Amino acid sequence: MTVSFYSFFVIWLQKPIQMSKTARKILFLLFIACFFSTVFAQNQKKTSTSVSHFTIDADEFLGYDSFGYSYQIKNNVFSKIKETEVFEYKNVSLGKITKTDILNPLKIVLFYEDFNSAVLLDNQLNKITEINFSQNNIPIVVTGIGMSTQNQLWVYNSLNQQIGLFDYLKNEYKTVSTPLTENIKFYQTDFNTFYWIDSKNSWFSCDIFGKTTDLGKVPDFDKIQILNPKQYIYSKTNLLYFKNIEKNGSETVSEIEVPEKSLNNFYYKDQILSIFTPKEITNYKIVTP
């Protein structure tokens, strides 16, 4: 319901406009219906159905790929698991794994921020290549990374506070964005887009051609996963929420009902929401628009 309708109703209450009793009743009923529909939209809950549950021994659960493999980190060892199949990768010389990207299961990205380096792995976690950004001709200090298209990686270069693309076959780097004015609080990438939320909770995206879009504000969060430019799931104080931005610009926030009272992280893919607690993972079926 628009503000103008509320304003009209308030004015009508203060100084009634001449109209029939029937018209007055219709207007009043419309107001009540719109009021409760607005309240309902702001407080609706999204139900979930448990589909699987299993224990886990990991420090961090990373999610699933389209082939049904799950990914996790335990004692800085990166693992890929499906039933009795287990693949592992570790690289002690590069320190702690600070970021992973499993978007392309044939080219997995592991980022080691302390050594300004990344490792690309194949589907059996064999090393394809290792990149030391400190050795590049153009100075790069990477604090954000993800898989992009055409043998390229998304990188956020903290030296110039700009988003760029790094061709890992040619060892060539190009900047695509203008300098960011605020620090990055959270970022997430897909092949064509670098999303980020800054320290003021403003949400932006940058495509491979450098077009930057202001996507609005997000509420305060503990964890968040961006689904697309109009939808995301976030957690705050152990509660989960789904936010949807309609085509007309209106927004709805739905609490996702799950029985877990504490959660380390969550992951959503193909209408399956995985809740990761310190000892187990429960997968729920939820339907998003």
N, C-alpha and C positions, 0 to 999 in steps of 0.2 A: 504494500500500500504506500502511495507516495505521500510526501509531506504536505502537498497541496490539499489532499483529501482531508487529512487531520485538521489543517488550518481552517478549511471550509466548515468542518463540523464544529470546531471550537467557536468560530464566528457565529454559526447558526444557533449554538447554545446561548451565546451572550446576547445576540440580537436576532431572534428568529426571523427567517425569511418567509414571506407569505407563500404557503403551499397547503395543499389539501392534507387531511389527516392520513389518508392512504400513503401519500408521498412521504410524509414524515415517518410513518412506520417503516416504509421500505428503506429510507435513508438510515434510520436507526439500526435496522437489522443488518444492513450492509456494513455499518461501522462495527457492530459486534462480531460479525463473521470475519472481517478483515483483521480485527484486533486479535482474536483467538488464533487465527491461522498464522499470524506473525509470531505470537508467543510459542505456538507449537513448532514452528520452523526453527526457532532459536533453541528449543529444548528437546527436540526429538532425539531418540536413541536408535542406533543401528545395531541390530542383533547379529550375533555370530554363532556359528555351529561348529563344534569341535569335530575334526575329521581324522586327526592322528596325534599321537603323543609319544615321546620317547625321551630317555635320559641322554645327557650329553656331558662329555668331559672336555671342556674348552674354556679358554679365557674370553673368546669373542666369537660369536656366530655371525657369519657374513651374508648368508642367504643361499639361494638355489639358482641353478641355471636351467635352461629350457630342456635339458636332457635328464633332469632329476637328480643331479649331483648337488650335495650341500658343501659349503665351504666354511672353514673355521680356522682359528689360530689358537695354538696351545704352546706355551713356553717359546714363543716367537717362531714356531714351526707352522707353516701354511699347509693346510690339508684339504684335499678334495675327496669326498666320501659318497659312496652309493652301495648300500647293503654291505657285501664283503669286500668290495673294491675300495682300496685306499691308496691315494697318491700323496706324496709329501715333498715339500721344498723348504730348505733352510739355507741361509747365507749369513754365517756368523760374522763375517768380515764387514758387513754393512750395518750392523747394529739392529735396532728395533724396526719392525714393519709399522709404518705410521698410517698408511692408506692402501687400500686394495680396490681394484676395479675388475669385476667379473662379468661386465656387460657382454664382452665377446669371449666365450669360453675357449676359443682357439688361440686367443692372444690376451692372456690375463696380465694385468699390471700390478706390480708390487712397488710401493714407494718407500724409500728409506730417507727420511728428511734429514737426519743427522749427517748423512754423507752426501746429500744433494744428488741422490742417485735413484734410478728406477731399473727394475728387471722385468722383462717380458717373458712369459711362460707359455708353452703350448698346452694342449689339452691333457697331456700326461705329466704336466708340471716340469718338463725339461726346459732349461733356459734357452730362449731364442736369442736374446741380446741383453746386454747390460749397458746402461747409459749413465755416464757421469756428466751432469750438466755443468759442472765447474770447469770442464775441459772444452766447452764450446767456445767458438770464436767470439760470439756475442755473450757477454756476461749474463748468466741466468742463476738466480737463487729461487728454486721452486718451492712454493708452499701450498700449491694446489695442482692436482694432476688427474687426468682421466683419459680413457680411450676416445679418439675421434675417428674421422673417416680418412681413407686414402693414405694409410701408413703414417698417420699423424696422431700426436697426443695433445690434449688440452694441457696447458701449463699456466699457472698464475705466477708471474715473476715479481717477487716482492721488491726487487731493486728499483723497478720503475712503476710498480703497482698497476701493472697492465696484464690483461689476458692475452695469451698468444697460442700459436700452434707450432709444434715441433715435429718435423719429419724425421723419424728415427732411422730411416734407411739412408737418407742424404745428410743427416746431421745438420739440418737447416732449421732455423727458427725465425718466425715472423710474428710481429705484434698485430693483433686485430682490434683491440679495444682502446678507448681513451683511458687515462689514469683514473683509478677508483678513488673516490674522495673519502671513503670510510673503510675501516678494517673489515675483513671478511669474518663473520661469525660462523657461517656454515656454507658449504658448497656441495654441489652435486652435478654430474655431467651425464649426457648421453652422447651419441655419435655427432649430433648436429648442434648441441646447445650446452653452454656452460651456465648453470644457475648458481646464484649466490644470495645469501641473506647477510646484510651488513650489521654493524654494531648497533644500529638504530632499528633493527628488525624490518628494514626495507628490503623488498624482494625484487631481484632483477634477473634478466637473462641476456646472454650474448650469443649470437649465432656465428657460424664459421666465416661469415662475411663481415663481421664486426658490428652488426646491428644490435644495439642495446635497447631493451624494453623494460620499462618500470611496471612491475606486476603487482604493486601495492604493498601493504603492510601485512605482516604475519603476527599472530599473538606470541607472547612469551612462551618458550618451549624448552623441554629438556632434550628431547630427540625429535627429529623430523625426517620424513621421506617425501620428496616431491614426486608426484605421479605424472603430472603434466602442467602446463602453464595455468590451469584452472583448478587443480585439485592437489591436496596433500594430506598426509596423516601425520599427527604429531602427538607427543606425550607431554604431560605436565603433572608432576606430583603423583605418578603412577596411574594416571588416567589417560585413556587414549581418545583422540578426537579425529574425525574426518571432516575436512572443510571443502566445500564445493562452491565455485563461483559460476553463477548462471550466465547465459548469453546476455541477459539484460543488465548485468552488473550486480544483481542481488546475491547475497551470500547466505549459505546455510552451514551451520556447524552441528555435527551429530556426535554424540558420545558413543564410542564403540564398546559394547558390553562384553567384557571378558572377566572370568572369575579370579585371575591372578591379582594379588594384592601388591606385588612388587615385580618389577621387570627391569632387566638390564638393557634390553634393546628389542626392536621388532623389525620385521621385514615383510613387505607386501609385494606379491607378484601373481598375476593371473588369477585374481580374486581369492588368493590364499594369503592370510595374515599369519605370520609366524611370530610367536611370542617367546623370547629367549629369557629365561630366568637362570640363576646361577647353576642349576643342576639339570634343567630339562627344557625341551622345546615342545610347545603345543601349537598345532596348525589349525586355524579356523577358516571356515568358508564365510566370506562376506561379499556382498554384491555392491559395487559402486556404479553410479550412473555412467 
